[in-house]
Amino acid sequence: MTKIVVLGAGIGGVPMAFELKELLGKKADITVVSLTDYFQFVPSNPWVAVNWRKPGDVKVNLPEVFKKLKIGFTSVGAKRVKPSENIVELNDGSTLSYDYLVIATGPHLAFDEVEGLGPSGHTQSVCHVDHAGIAGERWEEF
């Protein structure tokens, strides 16, 4: 059986896993790797920032969804990819082997590159639902 690992469970990785399952069915063993156990629809984050929605309103519990579709899932996150060995090393020290690897990890937010930038600095962000929740709190304070 073909083994496919999808790194990332966001707006790219989740639909990719769904499409792969639909196209390949039982011919492939698909596993999604994420750092969290939920999907967040990023375009909804501004709603959270202005308190039209709460963070929990725009999150979907992934283990339930993937289990129904018979797609493997782990939320321990990936530490490194070893392409010469077709292995993904996970943050807990375990590994996943693959025949095909899909990388859909999204952007790396680099707030640290500008002093004072970002939610732990002097600005707000809606790039992640947790940031949007903090932005909503700051908006109410304002």
N, C-alpha and C positions, 0 to 999 in steps of 0.2 A: 504494500500500500504506500502511496506517495505521502510524505510528511511535509506539511507546509506550516511555517511559523510566521505569524504576523506580529511585528513589533509595533505596539501602539494601539490604543483602543479609543481613539478620538474620531473626528469627523472623516478621517481617511481610513483608519484601520477597521473600524466596525463595519462600514458598508462593504469593504473588501472581503472581510471574513464571510459576511452574508452571501455575497455574490459567488465566492469560491465554493461555498457549501451548495448553493443552488446549481452551479455549473457542474461540480464534480461529485456531489452526493457522497456515496460510500466509497468512491475510488480514492479519496484523500482523507487523511487524518489532519485536521486543521486545529492549531492551537494559537490563541491570542495571548500576548504578554503585555501587561500594563503595570503602571506604578500605583494605580488605584482600582478599586472594585466597582467603579461607576463610570458611565459615559456622561459627558456634559455637552450640550449643544451650544457651542461657543457663540453663535449669533444671538442667543438669548441672554448673554451676560449683561448687555446694557440694561435690560429689563430689571435684572437683579440690582444693578448699580443705582437705579432710581426707585427701588423698592416696589416695582410693579409685580415682581415675583420674588420668592425666597430661594436661596441656593438649592434646597431640596426639591423645589418645583421643576428644576431644569436638569436634574440628575436621574439617570436610569441605572438600576442595579444590574450589572452585567452578568454575575454568576447565574442568576435565574434565566436570563435571556439566552445565554450561550448553552446552558444545560438543555433547554427545550429544543434547541437546534442541533444538539449533539456536536457542539464545537468546544474544544478544550479551552480552558482559561486559567491564567494565573495572574495575580496582582502583586507578585514580589518584585517585578521589574527586571530589566536586563542590565547586566554589568558590562559585558563585552561580547562582541561577535568574533568568532574565529572562522573566517570563511575558508581557510585552507583545510579545515576539519569539518565544515558544515555543522558547526555547533554554536549555540547561543548559551553563554554562561549567565545564570541568573544571580540576582543579588543575595540569595540565600545559599549560594555555593553549588546548587544543582545545575544540571545542563539539559538542554533540549537539542536533539539532532534534527536536521532538516534536509529535505531534497531541494526545497525552494524556500526562499526567505523574502518576505515583503517588509520593507521598512517604511512605516507610516507614523513616525514618532512626533511629527509636528515641530514647531519652533522651539528653540532654546531661548528663554527670556534672559537677557543680559543686563538687568538693572544695575548690576555692580560696575558696569563700564562707565557710568556717569554718576558722579557723587551726588547723593540725595535723591536719585531716581527710584521710583517704585514704591510699592505698598509699605515697605519697611523704612522708606526714606520720606520724602516730602511730596510725593505725587501719588495719584491713584491709578489703577489699571483695571481693565475689564477683560484682560487676556485669559484669565482663568476664573472659574466661577467663585472660588474662594476670594480672589482679589475683588471681584465685583461685589461680593457680600460686604467686604470691608469698605469699599467705595460707597455703598449704600448707607452704611453707618456714618461715614464722614459727611455724606450729603445731608442726612438728617441733622447732624450736629451743626452744619453750616446754616 
